[in-house]
Amino acid sequence: MAQFKKNKPQTYSNLERHLGRVLSQLSAPRMLPFHAAMKAPPVDIYENNDEFILYMELPGVDPDKIEVVADQHSVTISGDRPAPSFTNTTCIHQLEIEHGEFKRIVSMPTPIAPLATHSAYKKGYLKITLPKQKKQTKIKVNVE
């Protein structure tokens, strides 16, 4: 009985440590199949006098699966990062990489020229260049 009392705190401590590790690595959205969407990918936005540049992190995404839609006030980036398929998997110890469909809408602070927008995907990063819309100036129209 005295031996049990002596080891009791250490046994609980080990159990608590093990359970804490399991719970910290468990993520329902990543483990359950009905959560197919991933969080919006991170994006950096730069601005110069003539344009905005969006730089988005998309490693593992096939460029053919990326869709960029621009209008005068926003840009929508969507796509899909498929989950890898490993044969004969008996246990998953850790899942941190987001998989599934994603969609990110970025509102622009000033109007852009959507027809002049272009993008490039290289080494897991998507770069979208969004020229600013030229300011409309007043012109005098002669009446004939």
C-alpha positions as CSV (number, residue, x, y, z in Angstrom):
1,M,0.0,0.0,0.0
2,A,2.8,2.4,0.9
3,Q,4.5,1.6,-2.5
4,F,1.3,2.5,-4.4
5,K,1.0,5.9,-2.6
6,K,4.7,6.6,-3.4
7,N,4.2,6.0,-7.2
8,K,0.8,7.4,-7.4
9,P,1.7,11.1,-8.2
10,Q,4.3,10.0,-10.8
11,T,1.8,7.7,-12.5
12,Y,-0.7,10.5,-12.7
13,S,2.0,12.9,-13.9
14,N,2.9,10.5,-16.7
15,L,-0.7,10.0,-17.7
16,E,-1.3,13.7,-17.7
17,R,1.7,14.4,-19.8
18,H,0.7,11.6,-22.3
19,L,-2.9,12.8,-22.4
20,G,-1.8,16.4,-22.9
21,R,0.4,15.4,-25.8
22,V,-2.4,13.5,-27.5
23,L,-4.9,16.3,-27.0
24,S,-2.5,19.0,-28.2
25,Q,-1.9,17.1,-31.5
26,L,-5.5,16.2,-32.0
27,S,-7.3,18.5,-34.3
28,A,-10.9,17.6,-35.3
29,P,-11.0,19.7,-38.5
30,R,-7.9,17.9,-39.8
31,M,-8.9,14.4,-38.6
32,L,-12.5,14.3,-39.6
33,P,-13.4,13.8,-43.3
34,F,-16.5,16.1,-43.2
35,H,-14.2,19.1,-42.7
36,A,-12.8,19.3,-46.2
37,A,-11.9,23.0,-46.4
38,M,-8.6,24.4,-45.2
39,K,-8.2,27.8,-43.6
40,A,-7.4,30.8,-45.9
41,P,-3.8,30.8,-46.9
42,P,-1.6,33.6,-45.6
43,V,-1.1,36.6,-47.9
44,D,1.3,39.6,-47.9
45,I,0.1,42.8,-49.7
46,Y,2.6,45.4,-51.0
47,E,1.8,48.7,-52.6
48,N,3.8,51.1,-54.8
49,N,2.7,54.2,-56.8
50,D,1.2,52.1,-59.7
51,E,0.1,48.8,-58.3
52,F,-0.6,46.4,-55.5
53,I,1.3,43.1,-55.2
54,L,-0.3,40.1,-53.4
55,Y,2.1,37.4,-52.4
56,M,0.4,34.2,-51.2
57,E,1.9,31.1,-49.7
58,L,0.5,28.0,-51.5
59,P,2.9,25.1,-51.3
60,G,1.8,21.8,-52.7
61,V,-1.0,23.3,-54.8
62,D,-1.1,22.5,-58.5
63,P,-1.1,25.8,-60.4
64,D,-3.9,24.4,-62.6
65,K,-6.1,24.2,-59.5
66,I,-5.7,27.9,-58.6
67,E,-8.4,30.4,-59.7
68,V,-7.9,34.1,-59.4
69,V,-10.8,36.4,-60.0
70,A,-10.4,40.2,-59.8
71,D,-12.9,43.0,-59.9
72,Q,-12.4,46.7,-59.3
73,H,-12.5,46.4,-55.5
74,S,-11.3,42.9,-54.6
75,V,-9.5,39.7,-55.6
76,T,-10.7,36.2,-54.9
77,I,-8.2,33.4,-54.8
78,S,-9.5,29.8,-54.6
79,G,-8.1,26.3,-55.1
80,D,-7.5,22.9,-53.7
81,R,-4.5,21.3,-51.9
82,P,-5.0,17.6,-52.0
83,A,-4.1,15.4,-49.0
84,P,-1.3,13.0,-49.7
85,S,-2.1,9.3,-50.0
86,F,0.2,6.9,-48.2
87,T,-0.4,3.2,-48.5
88,N,-0.4,0.9,-45.5
89,T,-0.7,3.7,-42.9
90,T,-1.5,2.2,-39.5
91,C,-1.2,5.3,-37.4
92,I,-1.0,9.1,-37.8
93,H,1.2,10.8,-35.2
94,Q,0.9,14.4,-36.2
95,L,-1.1,16.4,-38.7
96,E,-0.2,20.1,-39.2
97,I,-0.5,20.7,-42.9
98,E,-3.8,22.1,-44.1
99,H,-5.5,20.2,-47.0
100,G,-8.7,20.7,-48.9
101,E,-10.4,23.5,-50.7
102,F,-9.6,27.1,-49.8
103,K,-10.9,30.6,-50.7
104,R,-9.5,33.9,-49.9
105,I,-11.1,37.3,-50.7
106,V,-8.8,40.3,-50.4
107,S,-10.5,43.7,-50.5
108,M,-8.4,46.5,-52.1
109,P,-8.2,50.0,-50.5
110,T,-8.4,51.7,-53.9
111,P,-9.9,50.6,-57.2
112,I,-7.8,48.4,-59.4
113,A,-7.8,47.6,-63.1
114,P,-8.9,44.0,-63.3
115,L,-8.2,43.6,-67.0
116,A,-4.5,44.4,-66.4
117,T,-4.1,42.0,-63.5
118,H,-1.7,39.1,-63.9
119,S,-0.3,36.3,-61.7
120,A,2.6,33.9,-61.6
121,Y,3.1,30.8,-59.4
122,K,6.7,29.8,-58.6
123,K,8.1,27.5,-55.9
124,G,4.9,27.4,-53.8
125,Y,4.2,31.1,-53.9
126,L,1.5,32.9,-55.9
127,K,2.3,36.5,-57.0
128,I,-0.6,38.6,-58.2
129,T,0.1,42.0,-59.7
130,L,-2.9,44.4,-59.5
131,P,-2.4,47.7,-61.3
132,K,-4.2,50.6,-59.8
133,Q,-7.0,52.1,-61.8
134,K,-6.0,55.4,-63.3
135,K,-7.9,58.3,-61.9
136,Q,-10.6,59.6,-64.2
137,T,-10.1,63.2,-65.2
138,K,-12.6,65.6,-66.5
139,I,-12.5,66.4,-70.2
140,K,-14.3,69.0,-72.2
141,V,-16.5,67.6,-75.0
142,N,-17.1,70.0,-77.8
143,V,-20.7,70.2,-79.0
144,E,-21.0,70.3,-82.8
